[in-house]
């Protein structure tokens, strides 16, 4: 093959690789770039929105550790979407679906943490739990035709926080997922059920996908 043809093939392959979708999971929140001049419009990612949690001891709000970039479709309907399931498996390991709040109603999970949210601005608001938790958790947000998800390491006791959708659209619903472990410092007996005891988890109005096999090291 002539050198010119080899070069042409290489350029085509390079172009295809450059057009592939970015990494689905993003860590932390990106810093804002400086400098003047016109900047290209960046694609919307999970970092275009946010979820925070409020430490019970006071102080600054805590941001998420990792998030799932926007995925088309519904996160939780009659089952939990494959992309969200993979994200939960990657972040929480063993996990339980513990509530979906939509239209002022909560489809409660096995621990009935009382998850709910309110919208107090365009695509932004607050969320809360009826109980305090100090364990890893994920909140997914469904707005428009897509959803995102945000993971917290759960090292600090919390029961509330804020949220903002990645596209500034009104929130359709939000869902709460919790990692295995103690849920309330006041009641150490309240824990997320083991996989064997929740294999057939049934929620009101939902056929939930309960726990996912822990990711092997």
One Martini backbone bead per residue (centre of mass of N, CA, C, O) as a GRO file, in nm:
protein
  217
    1UNK     BB    1   0.097   0.035   0.022
    2UNK     BB    2   0.079   0.351   0.004
    3UNK     BB    3   0.164   0.612   0.201
    4UNK     BB    4  -0.090   0.787   0.143
    5UNK     BB    5  -0.300   0.567   0.223
    6UNK     BB    6  -0.206   0.517   0.511
    7UNK     BB    7  -0.257   0.806   0.607
    8UNK     BB    8  -0.561   0.816   0.546
    9UNK     BB    9  -0.645   0.585   0.735
   10UNK     BB   10  -0.534   0.710   0.998
   11UNK     BB   11  -0.715   0.964   0.994
   12UNK     BB   12  -0.987   0.821   1.007
   13UNK     BB   13  -0.943   0.670   1.275
   14UNK     BB   14  -0.888   0.921   1.445
   15UNK     BB   15  -1.166   1.052   1.395
   16UNK     BB   16  -1.337   0.828   1.523
   17UNK     BB   17  -1.214   0.836   1.809
   18UNK     BB   18  -1.284   1.143   1.859
   19UNK     BB   19  -1.616   1.079   1.834
   20UNK     BB   20  -1.643   0.942   2.084
   21UNK     BB   21  -1.772   0.888   2.370
   22UNK     BB   22  -1.753   0.973   2.676
   23UNK     BB   23  -1.727   0.920   2.983
   24UNK     BB   24  -1.984   0.829   3.199
   25UNK     BB   25  -1.802   0.894   3.436
   26UNK     BB   26  -1.771   1.144   3.696
   27UNK     BB   27  -1.545   1.334   3.892
   28UNK     BB   28  -1.667   1.555   4.048
   29UNK     BB   29  -1.590   1.897   3.986
   30UNK     BB   30  -1.524   2.122   3.765
   31UNK     BB   31  -1.328   2.370   3.677
   32UNK     BB   32  -1.317   2.690   3.583
   33UNK     BB   33  -1.232   2.855   3.321
   34UNK     BB   34  -1.024   3.091   3.193
   35UNK     BB   35  -1.026   3.365   3.023
   36UNK     BB   36  -1.073   3.503   2.726
   37UNK     BB   37  -1.300   3.494   2.497
   38UNK     BB   38  -1.421   3.267   2.289
   39UNK     BB   39  -1.612   2.977   2.371
   40UNK     BB   40  -1.700   2.673   2.344
   41UNK     BB   41  -1.965   2.468   2.367
   42UNK     BB   42  -2.035   2.261   2.610
   43UNK     BB   43  -2.137   1.972   2.697
   44UNK     BB   44  -2.365   1.814   2.871
   45UNK     BB   45  -2.339   1.711   3.208
   46UNK     BB   46  -2.353   1.619   3.530
   47UNK     BB   47  -2.187   1.890   3.603
   48UNK     BB   48  -2.429   2.083   3.512
   49UNK     BB   49  -2.515   1.978   3.773
   50UNK     BB   50  -2.647   1.885   4.112
   51UNK     BB   51  -2.550   1.749   4.441
   52UNK     BB   52  -2.615   1.790   4.788
   53UNK     BB   53  -2.505   1.785   5.136
   54UNK     BB   54  -2.597   1.821   5.489
   55UNK     BB   55  -2.443   1.855   5.767
   56UNK     BB   56  -2.540   1.821   6.096
   57UNK     BB   57  -2.284   1.990   6.215
   58UNK     BB   58  -2.234   2.165   5.985
   59UNK     BB   59  -2.145   2.368   5.735
   60UNK     BB   60  -2.056   2.282   5.443
   61UNK     BB   61  -2.149   2.158   5.168
   62UNK     BB   62  -2.165   1.848   5.001
   63UNK     BB   63  -2.033   1.694   4.740
   64UNK     BB   64  -1.994   1.489   4.506
   65UNK     BB   65  -1.784   1.221   4.384
   66UNK     BB   66  -1.985   1.098   4.160
   67UNK     BB   67  -2.108   1.074   3.811
   68UNK     BB   68  -2.372   1.045   3.572
   69UNK     BB   69  -2.419   1.087   3.269
   70UNK     BB   70  -2.640   1.148   3.051
   71UNK     BB   71  -2.944   0.947   2.999
   72UNK     BB   72  -3.159   0.817   2.803
   73UNK     BB   73  -3.457   0.814   2.964
   74UNK     BB   74  -3.537   0.599   3.232
   75UNK     BB   75  -3.442   0.507   3.550
   76UNK     BB   76  -3.741   0.451   3.690
   77UNK     BB   77  -3.986   0.197   3.666
   78UNK     BB   78  -4.020  -0.136   3.633
   79UNK     BB   79  -3.713  -0.064   3.637
   80UNK     BB   80  -3.363  -0.047   3.629
   81UNK     BB   81  -3.146   0.092   3.454
   82UNK     BB   82  -2.854  -0.017   3.322
   83UNK     BB   83  -2.672   0.235   3.370
   84UNK     BB   84  -2.750   0.268   3.667
   85UNK     BB   85  -2.671  -0.012   3.765
   86UNK     BB   86  -2.370   0.018   3.695
   87UNK     BB   87  -2.319   0.262   3.878
   88UNK     BB   88  -2.403   0.127   4.146
   89UNK     BB   89  -2.199  -0.105   4.131
   90UNK     BB   90  -1.944   0.085   4.114
   91UNK     BB   91  -2.008   0.249   4.392
   92UNK     BB   92  -2.182   0.060   4.611
   93UNK     BB   93  -2.228  -0.232   4.519
   94UNK     BB   94  -2.416  -0.292   4.757
   95UNK     BB   95  -2.773  -0.240   4.703
   96UNK     BB   96  -3.068  -0.020   4.750
   97UNK     BB   97  -3.386   0.058   4.673
   98UNK     BB   98  -3.553   0.348   4.859
   99UNK     BB   99  -3.687   0.556   4.642
  100UNK     BB  100  -3.964   0.735   4.474
  101UNK     BB  101  -4.024   1.077   4.384
  102UNK     BB  102  -4.363   1.164   4.270
  103UNK     BB  103  -4.615   1.377   4.290
  104UNK     BB  104  -4.595   1.362   4.621
  105UNK     BB  105  -4.484   1.060   4.604
  106UNK     BB  106  -4.373   0.758   4.778
  107UNK     BB  107  -4.181   0.473   4.686
  108UNK     BB  108  -4.098   0.267   4.914
  109UNK     BB  109  -3.865   0.098   5.074
  110UNK     BB  110  -3.738  -0.116   5.319
  111UNK     BB  111  -3.663   0.157   5.513
  112UNK     BB  112  -3.818   0.416   5.492
  113UNK     BB  113  -3.663   0.724   5.464
  114UNK     BB  114  -3.830   0.962   5.337
  115UNK     BB  115  -3.807   1.055   5.046
  116UNK     BB  116  -3.771   1.399   4.917
  117UNK     BB  117  -3.889   1.688   4.715
  118UNK     BB  118  -3.826   2.029   4.604
  119UNK     BB  119  -3.918   2.310   4.400
  120UNK     BB  120  -3.763   2.661   4.391
  121UNK     BB  121  -3.678   2.641   4.082
  122UNK     BB  122  -3.528   2.619   3.787
  123UNK     BB  123  -3.407   2.310   3.822
  124UNK     BB  124  -3.439   2.353   4.150
  125UNK     BB  125  -3.359   2.233   4.497
  126UNK     BB  126  -3.470   2.006   4.750
  127UNK     BB  127  -3.379   1.747   4.987
  128UNK     BB  128  -3.507   1.462   5.193
  129UNK     BB  129  -3.512   1.292   5.510
  130UNK     BB  130  -3.657   1.127   5.787
  131UNK     BB  131  -3.365   1.013   5.810
  132UNK     BB  132  -3.057   0.934   5.923
  133UNK     BB  133  -2.741   0.907   5.748
  134UNK     BB  134  -2.410   0.698   5.725
  135UNK     BB  135  -2.402   0.621   5.402
  136UNK     BB  136  -2.385   0.532   5.103
  137UNK     BB  137  -2.517   0.722   4.812
  138UNK     BB  138  -2.785   0.771   4.560
  139UNK     BB  139  -2.897   1.023   4.322
  140UNK     BB  140  -3.159   1.049   4.091
  141UNK     BB  141  -3.233   1.248   3.789
  142UNK     BB  142  -3.541   1.337   3.619
  143UNK     BB  143  -3.522   1.518   3.302
  144UNK     BB  144  -3.697   1.511   3.052
  145UNK     BB  145  -3.508   1.267   2.846
  146UNK     BB  146  -3.326   1.238   3.116
  147UNK     BB  147  -3.053   1.118   3.331
  148UNK     BB  148  -2.896   1.131   3.653
  149UNK     BB  149  -2.613   1.066   3.890
  150UNK     BB  150  -2.521   1.069   4.255
  151UNK     BB  151  -2.234   1.023   4.460
  152UNK     BB  152  -2.182   0.925   4.809
  153UNK     BB  153  -1.978   0.820   5.077
  154UNK     BB  154  -2.109   0.863   5.380
  155UNK     BB  155  -1.922   0.991   5.632
  156UNK     BB  156  -2.169   1.190   5.688
  157UNK     BB  157  -2.425   1.294   5.854
  158UNK     BB  158  -2.754   1.295   5.691
  159UNK     BB  159  -3.096   1.457   5.555
  160UNK     BB  160  -2.995   1.671   5.329
  161UNK     BB  161  -3.033   1.899   5.033
  162UNK     BB  162  -2.942   1.958   4.696
  163UNK     BB  163  -3.057   2.044   4.352
  164UNK     BB  164  -2.966   2.008   3.989
  165UNK     BB  165  -3.019   2.010   3.670
  166UNK     BB  166  -2.836   1.974   3.374
  167UNK     BB  167  -3.084   2.145   3.193
  168UNK     BB  168  -3.292   2.318   3.375
  169UNK     BB  169  -3.518   2.130   3.417
  170UNK     BB  170  -3.777   1.998   3.534
  171UNK     BB  171  -3.855   1.776   3.773
  172UNK     BB  172  -3.995   1.464   3.770
  173UNK     BB  173  -3.785   1.272   3.933
  174UNK     BB  174  -3.656   1.093   4.225
  175UNK     BB  175  -3.391   0.873   4.346
  176UNK     BB  176  -3.301   0.629   4.607
  177UNK     BB  177  -2.978   0.499   4.710
  178UNK     BB  178  -2.828   0.241   4.920
  179UNK     BB  179  -2.592   0.124   5.115
  180UNK     BB  180  -2.460  -0.103   5.298
  181UNK     BB  181  -2.565  -0.046   5.637
  182UNK     BB  182  -2.585   0.188   5.853
  183UNK     BB  183  -2.844   0.439   5.886
  184UNK     BB  184  -2.881   0.498   6.209
  185UNK     BB  185  -2.734   0.605   6.493
  186UNK     BB  186  -2.997   0.560   6.678
  187UNK     BB  187  -3.042   0.275   6.491
  188UNK     BB  188  -2.843   0.001   6.440
  189UNK     BB  189  -3.072  -0.207   6.334
  190UNK     BB  190  -3.089  -0.028   6.084
  191UNK     BB  191  -3.069  -0.194   5.773
  192UNK     BB  192  -2.963  -0.315   5.490
  193UNK     BB  193  -3.047  -0.567   5.321
  194UNK     BB  194  -2.971  -0.857   5.218
  195UNK     BB  195  -2.986  -1.014   4.922
  196UNK     BB  196  -3.147  -1.273   5.020
  197UNK     BB  197  -3.390  -1.091   5.159
  198UNK     BB  198  -3.433  -0.909   4.857
  199UNK     BB  199  -3.493  -1.066   4.584
  200UNK     BB  200  -3.831  -0.988   4.617
  201UNK     BB  201  -3.872  -0.693   4.584
  202UNK     BB  202  -4.163  -0.485   4.668
  203UNK     BB  203  -4.331  -0.209   4.527
  204UNK     BB  204  -4.535   0.051   4.503
  205UNK     BB  205  -4.567   0.060   4.156
  206UNK     BB  206  -4.314  -0.142   4.162
  207UNK     BB  207  -4.043  -0.330   4.000
  208UNK     BB  208  -3.772  -0.392   4.167
  209UNK     BB  209  -3.426  -0.365   4.163
  210UNK     BB  210  -3.246  -0.435   4.418
  211UNK     BB  211  -2.972  -0.614   4.416
  212UNK     BB  212  -2.621  -0.615   4.355
  213UNK     BB  213  -2.355  -0.761   4.281
  214UNK     BB  214  -2.058  -0.746   4.395
  215UNK     BB  215  -1.774  -0.615   4.298
  216UNK     BB  216  -1.492  -0.735   4.188
  217UNK     BB  217  -1.144  -0.687   4.240
   0.00000   0.00000   0.00000
